[in-house]
Amino acid sequence: MNMLRDESLQRTFARVRGRSLHLAEALSDEDCCAQSMPDASPIKWHLAHTTWFFETFILEPREAGFAPFHPAFRVLFNSYYNGVGAKHPRPHRGLLTRPALSEVKAYRHDVDRRMDALLADGIDDALASLVELGLQHEQQHQELMLTDVKHLLAQNPLYPAYAADPLEASAPAPQLDWLPFDGGLAEIGHKGTGFCFDNELPRHRTYVAPFALASRLVTNGEYRAFIEAGGYRDPALWLAEGWDRVCSGEITRPLYWVEQDDSWHEFTLHGLQPLDPERPVTHVSLYEADAYARWCGARLPTEAEWEFAARQASVRGQPLHHPAAASGAGLQQLFGACWQWTSSSYAPYPGYAPAPGAIGEYNGKFMVNQYVLRGSSCATPEGHTRASYRNFFPSGARWQFTGIRLAR
């Protein structure tokens, strides 16, 4: 298990669980209860649902004399596990003023205490695998906590900041270079003994034709040139569904771009900031990424191309609150800046088989009407990144830190 490294499972559990509470420290109780759209969830719900996972899938079948912290929480904080039972409607999570945030924190403390006692009694391979899945699941929600609260704060005309530290202007980004790859018969999917989700398996062979990949992500300045050149007015650049959304006024610019005082600004977790032309453009849909690629005579990479190239890159990165500009030479920003749209539909690998039971609902049932994103973002927790990771969202999703990597 790569997450554990030199730490015991109990210390890893405490560290990951503690980070979720740390992410909520800068927020008020009111911040933690509100829901800005159906795709986002309140911070309070994230804190409860990640606790529900450990209570439902580990304590319930394994704890002697198990009794739930609160019987109603089984329904309130179930996300999409139909095999577990009923669920509170996702669009109405923000209406759950009860339980209070203080009770959710008490729920976390109680489940953590009981998990600690369970782990102290001995850890078999099955328990260790479930605990690590729960911790990886919580790390996914830690990223969602940041993107969801960003969307929430963006609805406020005061543009309040989540992070108190300033967002400094960047040095000029390096020139975008085209890096060639010979391709060939490639092995794609997770390799080794470390953790992966089931959608990264089985590792399999696929042919990758020769291709070139952009050395860095598309910048705000480059995307602003696309807008100023009439990119949102040219139907020849757009997929049909994307053009429909342009015509309806749903998409006219990246999600958090704001025109103010005759200049572009961008809402960030640091508040409203002047648009930094050197940082990566982010919070764009697949439609926008694909239109930009067409405009500059390129395309989006397939996920096999992306992974083929990423095998050579370091996956290290420090979580930040906004994507940093590229620096240096070579293949950059594969990890730790923005999730990168690919042209690949989210589908099972050859021979894929989900896990049995409700746990098997984690990935497989979402393999329809979604596209794959690769890499990781500035909000991805440290250690939660690998070249085979397959993120996925609908084509129109923009509230995650999504960016553009070009291919040809």
LUMFI-227788 format. One record per residue (C-alpha): x negated, z, y; residue in one letter; residue number from 1. Coordinates in Angstrom, 3 decimals. Example, Ala and Ser with C-alpha at 12.3 -4.5 7.8 and 13.67 -1.06 7.14 Angstrom:
2
> c1, c3, c2, res, n
> -12.300, 7.800, -4.500, A, 1
> -13.670, 7.140, -1.060, S, 2
END
This chain:
408
> c1, c3, c2, res, n
> 0.000, 0.000, 0.000, M, 1
> -1.791, -1.175, 3.114, N, 2
> 0.193, 1.077, 5.460, M, 3
> -1.163, 4.212, 3.853, L, 4
> -4.888, 3.418, 3.986, R, 5
> -6.600, 6.815, 4.197, D, 6
> -3.499, 8.726, 5.219, E, 7
> -1.212, 10.569, 2.869, S, 8
> 2.327, 9.285, 2.627, L, 9
> 3.603, 12.448, 4.285, Q, 10
> 1.327, 12.013, 7.307, R, 11
> 2.290, 8.351, 7.595, T, 12
> 5.956, 9.295, 7.411, F, 13
> 5.554, 11.835, 10.218, A, 14
> 3.556, 9.412, 12.375, R, 15
> 6.038, 6.532, 12.133, V, 16
> 9.072, 8.775, 12.555, R, 17
> 7.482, 10.468, 15.554, G, 18
> 6.863, 7.149, 17.321, R, 19
> 10.586, 6.343, 17.370, S, 20
> 11.293, 9.558, 19.258, L, 21
> 8.346, 8.850, 21.548, H, 22
> 9.830, 5.462, 22.506, L, 23
> 13.027, 7.225, 23.601, A, 24
> 11.303, 9.869, 25.726, E, 25
> 11.418, 7.811, 28.947, A, 26
> 15.183, 7.296, 28.641, L, 27
> 18.155, 9.361, 29.737, S, 28
> 20.989, 10.311, 27.417, D, 29
> 23.075, 7.660, 29.185, E, 30
> 20.397, 5.017, 28.553, D, 31
> 20.411, 5.906, 24.870, C, 32
> 24.164, 5.527, 24.418, C, 33
> 24.879, 2.199, 26.142, A, 34
> 25.097, -1.180, 24.394, Q, 35
> 24.559, -4.303, 26.516, S, 36
> 25.745, -6.954, 24.024, M, 37
> 26.860, -7.224, 20.378, P, 38
> 23.402, -8.342, 19.188, D, 39
> 21.741, -5.244, 20.652, A, 40
> 22.263, -1.632, 19.607, S, 41
> 22.068, 1.645, 21.549, P, 42
> 18.829, 3.594, 21.220, I, 43
> 20.840, 6.485, 19.812, K, 44
> 22.135, 4.222, 17.051, W, 45
> 18.617, 3.023, 16.172, H, 46
> 17.438, 6.630, 15.882, L, 47
> 20.376, 7.475, 13.624, A, 48
> 20.357, 4.327, 11.478, H, 49
> 16.681, 4.603, 10.577, T, 50
> 17.405, 8.198, 9.508, T, 51
> 20.475, 7.047, 7.568, W, 52
> 18.195, 4.758, 5.540, F, 53
> 16.147, 7.688, 4.193, F, 54
> 19.183, 9.880, 3.624, E, 55
> 21.171, 7.157, 1.825, T, 56
> 18.553, 5.371, -0.254, F, 57
> 16.147, 8.235, -1.022, I, 58
> 17.645, 11.698, -0.541, L, 59
> 21.067, 10.931, -2.000, E, 60
> 19.785, 9.768, -5.419, P, 61
> 16.759, 12.080, -5.590, R, 62
> 17.408, 15.383, -3.817, E, 63
> 18.676, 18.222, -5.972, A, 64
> 22.086, 19.408, -4.752, G, 65
> 22.263, 16.602, -2.186, F, 66
> 24.782, 17.034, 0.617, A, 67
> 24.930, 14.677, 3.623, P, 68
> 24.092, 16.018, 7.065, F, 69
> 27.521, 14.751, 8.169, H, 70
> 29.866, 12.783, 5.863, P, 71
> 30.994, 10.451, 8.684, A, 72
> 27.430, 9.276, 9.350, F, 73
> 27.517, 7.193, 6.155, R, 74
> 29.939, 4.784, 7.879, V, 75
> 28.875, 5.209, 11.517, L, 76
> 25.228, 4.341, 10.937, F, 77
> 25.428, 1.774, 8.133, N, 78
> 24.270, -1.572, 9.519, S, 79
> 25.036, -4.397, 7.066, Y, 80
> 24.758, -2.866, 3.583, Y, 81
> 28.070, -3.864, 2.026, N, 82
> 26.990, -2.343, -1.271, G, 83
> 26.917, 1.098, 0.370, V, 84
> 30.450, 0.901, 1.744, G, 85
> 32.323, 0.620, 5.030, A, 86
> 30.579, 0.067, 8.369, K, 87
> 31.440, 0.788, 11.993, H, 88
> 31.814, -2.587, 13.800, P, 89
> 28.507, -3.664, 15.290, R, 90
> 29.902, -4.709, 18.713, P, 91
> 31.387, -1.201, 19.133, H, 92
> 28.238, 0.874, 18.563, R, 93
> 28.045, 1.583, 22.282, G, 94
> 31.447, 3.276, 22.152, L, 95
> 30.087, 6.061, 19.941, L, 96
> 29.762, 8.766, 22.591, T, 97
> 29.968, 11.234, 19.710, R, 98
> 27.752, 12.355, 18.035, P, 99
> 25.682, 13.237, 21.072, A, 100
> 22.018, 12.271, 21.283, L, 101
> 21.123, 15.917, 20.646, S, 102
> 23.009, 15.837, 17.344, E, 103
> 21.312, 12.588, 16.336, V, 104
> 17.959, 14.262, 16.981, K, 105
> 19.090, 17.228, 14.895, A, 106
> 20.037, 14.742, 12.140, Y, 107
> 16.539, 13.247, 12.274, R, 108
> 14.936, 16.696, 12.135, H, 109
> 17.051, 17.722, 9.142, D, 110
> 16.374, 14.555, 7.154, V, 111
> 12.659, 14.673, 8.007, D, 112
> 12.473, 18.268, 6.780, R, 113
> 14.186, 17.372, 3.509, R, 114
> 12.051, 14.250, 3.042, M, 115
> 8.918, 16.326, 3.569, D, 116
> 10.034, 18.742, 0.853, A, 117
> 10.844, 15.863, -1.500, L, 118
> 7.463, 14.222, -0.966, L, 119
> 5.671, 17.540, -1.442, A, 120
> 7.179, 17.776, -4.942, D, 121
> 5.360, 14.642, -6.104, G, 122
> 5.478, 10.916, -5.440, I, 123
> 5.989, 8.336, -8.161, D, 124
> 5.512, 4.606, -7.606, D, 125
> 9.230, 3.916, -7.128, A, 126
> 9.573, 6.646, -4.502, L, 127
> 6.424, 5.520, -2.691, A, 128
> 7.738, 1.928, -2.549, S, 129
> 11.096, 3.034, -1.149, L, 130
> 9.498, 5.277, 1.457, V, 131
> 7.202, 2.496, 2.621, E, 132
> 10.135, 0.074, 2.822, L, 133
> 11.965, 2.656, 4.939, G, 134
> 8.956, 3.047, 7.243, L, 135
> 8.504, -0.714, 7.606, Q, 136
> 12.241, -0.914, 8.354, H, 137
> 11.827, 1.769, 11.023, E, 138
> 8.940, -0.144, 12.584, Q, 139
> 11.205, -3.180, 12.849, Q, 140
> 13.707, -1.002, 14.681, H, 141
> 10.991, 0.322, 16.987, Q, 142
> 10.491, -3.232, 18.214, E, 143
> 14.255, -3.641, 18.548, L, 144
> 14.436, -0.425, 20.554, M, 145
> 12.168, -1.963, 23.198, L, 146
> 13.880, -5.351, 23.292, T, 147
> 17.367, -3.814, 23.274, D, 148
> 16.632, -1.367, 26.086, V, 149
> 15.036, -4.184, 28.093, K, 150
> 18.264, -6.180, 27.812, H, 151
> 20.234, -3.087, 28.794, L, 152
> 18.145, -2.301, 31.879, L, 153
> 18.268, -5.957, 32.948, A, 154
> 22.044, -5.636, 33.437, Q, 155
> 21.417, -3.082, 36.207, N, 156
> 21.092, -4.678, 39.693, P, 157
> 18.516, -1.988, 40.542, L, 158
> 16.214, -3.490, 37.862, Y, 159
> 14.952, -0.068, 36.687, P, 160
> 11.613, 0.092, 34.870, A, 161
> 11.185, 1.540, 31.401, Y, 162
> 7.402, 1.821, 31.752, A, 163
> 5.952, 3.607, 34.766, A, 164
> 2.540, 1.920, 34.739, D, 165
> 2.133, -1.229, 36.875, P, 166
> 1.950, -4.750, 35.434, L, 167
> -1.169, -6.305, 36.922, E, 168
> -1.739, -9.967, 37.749, A, 169
> -3.650, -11.912, 35.099, S, 170
> -6.849, -13.898, 35.266, A, 171
> -6.379, -17.672, 34.812, P, 172
> -5.453, -18.623, 31.263, A, 173
> -7.937, -20.902, 29.462, P, 174
> -7.222, -24.591, 29.131, Q, 175
> -4.866, -25.482, 26.289, L, 176
> -6.916, -27.198, 23.578, D, 177
> -5.743, -28.976, 20.451, W, 178
> -7.354, -27.527, 17.329, L, 179
> -7.312, -29.877, 14.299, P, 180
> -6.546, -28.780, 10.738, F, 181
> -7.139, -30.994, 7.722, D, 182
> -4.170, -29.642, 5.795, G, 183
> -3.930, -30.306, 2.083, G, 184
> -2.417, -28.376, -0.788, L, 185
> -1.933, -24.866, 0.567, A, 186
> -0.791, -21.537, -0.864, E, 187
> 1.896, -19.979, 1.321, I, 188
> 3.388, -16.493, 1.073, G, 189
> 2.097, -12.977, 0.689, H, 190
> -1.117, -12.436, -1.228, K, 191
> -2.617, -9.160, -2.369, G, 192
> -1.403, -5.664, -3.123, T, 193
> -0.348, -4.585, 0.389, G, 194
> 3.240, -4.280, 1.550, F, 195
> 5.430, -7.293, 2.193, C, 196
> 9.151, -7.940, 2.441, F, 197
> 10.764, -9.837, -0.413, D, 198
> 11.292, -12.954, 1.731, N, 199
> 7.485, -13.418, 1.840, E, 200
> 7.477, -13.987, -1.936, L, 201
> 6.724, -15.636, -4.232, P, 202
> 3.442, -17.125, -3.088, R, 203
> 3.655, -20.830, -3.817, H, 204
> 1.943, -24.140, -3.228, R, 205
> 3.061, -26.653, -0.642, T, 206
> 1.468, -29.743, 0.856, Y, 207
> 0.529, -29.559, 4.529, V, 208
> -0.281, -32.880, 6.205, A, 209
> -3.139, -32.946, 8.732, P, 210
> -2.009, -31.473, 12.055, F, 211
> -3.199, -29.975, 15.312, A, 212
> -2.144, -26.660, 16.822, L, 213
> -2.302, -25.570, 20.458, A, 214
> -5.034, -23.020, 21.066, S, 215
> -2.695, -20.672, 22.964, R, 216
> 0.935, -20.147, 23.896, L, 217
> 2.713, -22.039, 26.686, V, 218
> 2.425, -20.157, 29.989, T, 219
> 5.008, -19.287, 32.624, N, 220
> 3.357, -21.732, 34.997, G, 221
> 3.557, -24.582, 32.496, E, 222
> 7.186, -23.823, 31.742, Y, 223
> 8.007, -23.605, 35.452, R, 224
> 6.675, -27.169, 35.784, A, 225
> 9.140, -28.227, 33.058, F, 226
> 12.009, -26.690, 35.037, I, 227
> 10.885, -28.238, 38.323, E, 228
> 10.564, -31.649, 36.642, A, 229
> 14.243, -31.483, 35.684, G, 230
> 13.824, -30.367, 32.104, G, 231
> 17.214, -28.635, 32.096, Y, 232
> 18.878, -31.800, 33.453, R, 233
> 17.622, -34.333, 30.906, D, 234
> 19.844, -34.607, 27.812, P, 235
> 17.226, -36.722, 26.010, A, 236
> 15.075, -33.615, 25.564, L, 237
> 17.666, -31.376, 23.988, W, 238
> 19.152, -30.764, 20.573, L, 239
> 22.920, -31.262, 20.779, A, 240
> 23.839, -27.579, 20.506, E, 241
> 21.223, -26.705, 23.098, G, 242
> 22.522, -29.329, 25.533, W, 243
> 26.041, -27.940, 25.116, D, 244
> 24.714, -24.537, 26.191, R, 245
> 22.913, -26.072, 29.157, V, 246
> 26.090, -27.849, 30.253, C, 247
> 28.126, -24.657, 29.924, S, 248
> 25.654, -22.836, 32.171, G, 249
> 24.657, -20.441, 29.385, E, 250
> 20.958, -21.347, 29.585, I, 251
> 19.343, -22.503, 32.829, T, 252
> 15.944, -20.749, 32.641, R, 253
> 14.205, -18.168, 30.415, P, 254
> 16.377, -15.108, 29.945, L, 255
> 14.777, -12.717, 32.435, Y, 256
> 13.706, -15.144, 35.173, W, 257
> 15.241, -14.326, 38.565, V, 258
> 15.105, -16.403, 41.768, E, 259
> 14.615, -14.016, 44.685, Q, 260
> 13.307, -14.638, 48.216, D, 261
> 12.702, -18.322, 47.391, D, 262
> 10.350, -17.482, 44.522, S, 263
> 10.508, -16.776, 40.819, W, 264
> 10.436, -13.224, 39.495, H, 265
> 10.663, -11.916, 35.942, E, 266
> 12.360, -8.756, 34.767, F, 267
> 10.035, -6.813, 32.492, T, 268
> 9.887, -3.356, 30.963, L, 269
> 7.817, -2.571, 34.067, H, 270
> 10.754, -3.603, 36.296, G, 271
> 11.201, -6.786, 38.326, L, 272
> 7.828, -8.468, 38.899, Q, 273
> 6.644, -11.661, 40.603, P, 274
> 6.389, -14.336, 37.904, L, 275
> 2.831, -14.374, 36.587, D, 276
> 1.991, -18.040, 35.896, P, 277
> -0.815, -17.151, 33.472, E, 278
> 1.168, -14.999, 31.045, R, 279
> 3.063, -16.597, 28.126, P, 280
> 6.604, -17.727, 28.771, V, 281
> 8.878, -15.521, 26.702, T, 282
> 12.553, -14.855, 25.942, H, 283
> 13.308, -18.524, 25.256, V, 284
> 15.612, -19.914, 22.577, S, 285
> 14.687, -22.425, 19.893, L, 286
> 16.566, -25.002, 21.975, Y, 287
> 14.344, -24.359, 24.998, E, 288
> 11.148, -24.272, 22.943, A, 289
> 12.045, -27.573, 21.271, D, 290
> 13.013, -29.237, 24.588, A, 291
> 9.747, -28.173, 26.209, Y, 292
> 7.759, -29.503, 23.250, A, 293
> 9.507, -32.891, 23.494, R, 294
> 8.923, -33.004, 27.245, W, 295
> 5.153, -32.717, 26.826, C, 296
> 4.934, -35.072, 23.844, G, 297
> 4.464, -32.422, 21.186, A, 298
> 6.625, -30.536, 18.688, R, 299
> 7.039, -27.087, 17.197, L, 300
> 4.942, -26.244, 14.126, P, 301
> 6.435, -25.769, 10.694, T, 302
> 6.055, -22.289, 9.281, E, 303
> 3.683, -23.633, 6.615, A, 304
> 1.434, -25.139, 9.311, E, 305
> 1.509, -21.904, 11.285, W, 306
> 0.566, -19.783, 8.269, E, 307
> -2.099, -22.265, 7.176, F, 308
> -3.778, -21.867, 10.578, A, 309
> -3.158, -18.116, 10.873, A, 310
> -5.060, -17.314, 7.678, R, 311
> -8.206, -17.596, 9.775, Q, 312
> -7.084, -15.260, 12.580, A, 313
> -7.357, -11.512, 13.111, S, 314
> -4.020, -9.700, 12.996, V, 315
> -5.181, -6.769, 15.111, R, 316
> -3.348, -5.985, 18.310, G, 317
> -2.391, -3.056, 20.500, Q, 318
> 1.340, -2.709, 21.266, P, 319
> 2.128, -3.416, 24.916, L, 320
> 5.261, -3.698, 27.021, H, 321
> 4.691, -7.315, 28.073, H, 322
> 2.728, -10.273, 26.659, P, 323
> -0.824, -10.554, 28.008, A, 324
> -2.417, -13.808, 29.134, A, 325
> -4.778, -15.640, 26.807, A, 326
> -8.531, -15.297, 27.285, S, 327
> -11.529, -16.846, 25.596, G, 328
> -11.702, -19.822, 23.270, A, 329
> -10.386, -20.816, 19.862, G, 330
> -7.041, -20.045, 18.281, L, 331
> -5.434, -17.259, 20.326, Q, 332
> -2.210, -15.274, 20.675, Q, 333
> -1.088, -15.780, 17.098, L, 334
> -0.348, -12.056, 17.030, F, 335
> 0.542, -9.428, 19.598, G, 336
> 1.985, -11.616, 22.376, A, 337
> 5.219, -13.443, 21.445, C, 338
> 7.028, -14.373, 18.270, W, 339
> 6.623, -18.134, 17.905, Q, 340
> 9.493, -20.447, 17.057, W, 341
> 8.893, -22.865, 14.196, T, 342
> 10.888, -25.923, 13.218, S, 343
> 11.574, -24.399, 9.782, S, 344
> 14.997, -23.198, 8.734, S, 345
> 15.023, -19.729, 7.193, Y, 346
> 15.381, -20.426, 3.469, A, 347
> 14.186, -18.837, 0.221, P, 348
> 10.804, -19.738, -1.188, Y, 349
> 10.876, -21.435, -4.618, P, 350
> 11.625, -18.765, -7.211, G, 351
> 12.768, -16.153, -4.669, Y, 352
> 14.811, -13.288, -6.114, A, 353
> 16.186, -10.415, -3.990, P, 354
> 15.881, -6.850, -5.216, A, 355
> 18.856, -5.499, -7.191, P, 356
> 21.482, -3.317, -5.523, G, 357
> 22.159, -2.675, -1.847, A, 358
> 18.428, -2.789, -0.994, I, 359
> 18.553, -6.460, -1.986, G, 360
> 20.790, -7.141, 1.026, E, 361
> 17.801, -6.632, 3.320, Y, 362
> 16.824, -10.306, 3.717, N, 363
> 18.297, -12.753, 1.263, G, 364
> 21.883, -12.881, 2.508, K, 365
> 20.710, -13.929, 5.980, F, 366
> 19.131, -17.164, 4.735, M, 367
> 21.625, -19.399, 6.537, V, 368
> 21.877, -20.719, 10.125, N, 369
> 18.598, -19.100, 11.176, Q, 370
> 15.136, -20.358, 12.118, Y, 371
> 11.788, -18.803, 11.250, V, 372
> 9.523, -17.228, 13.865, L, 373
> 5.947, -16.364, 13.065, R, 374
> 3.291, -13.960, 14.341, G, 375
> 4.317, -10.799, 16.162, S, 376
> 4.996, -9.711, 19.730, S, 377
> 3.689, -7.284, 22.309, C, 378
> 6.398, -4.875, 21.102, A, 379
> 5.455, -5.035, 17.412, T, 380
> 4.055, -1.689, 16.202, P, 381
> 0.386, -1.594, 15.314, E, 382
> -0.170, -2.289, 11.625, G, 383
> 3.169, -4.078, 11.233, H, 384
> 1.672, -7.583, 11.321, T, 385
> 0.409, -10.080, 8.750, R, 386
> 0.060, -13.850, 8.437, A, 387
> 2.873, -14.174, 5.870, S, 388
> 5.497, -12.232, 7.895, Y, 389
> 8.738, -14.235, 8.301, R, 390
> 10.885, -13.185, 11.239, N, 391
> 14.168, -15.027, 11.734, F, 392
> 16.872, -15.400, 14.370, F, 393
> 19.693, -17.810, 15.266, P, 394
> 18.663, -20.795, 17.391, S, 395
> 20.164, -19.365, 20.573, G, 396
> 18.584, -15.889, 20.380, A, 397
> 16.533, -15.014, 23.471, R, 398
> 16.401, -11.240, 23.870, W, 399
> 13.393, -10.855, 21.584, Q, 400
> 9.878, -11.606, 22.862, F, 401
> 9.992, -15.253, 21.727, T, 402
> 7.473, -17.828, 22.933, G, 403
> 6.232, -21.378, 22.350, I, 404
> 3.301, -22.598, 20.259, R, 405
> 2.927, -26.384, 20.304, L, 406
> 1.890, -28.634, 17.429, A, 407
> 1.362, -32.344, 16.881, R, 408
END
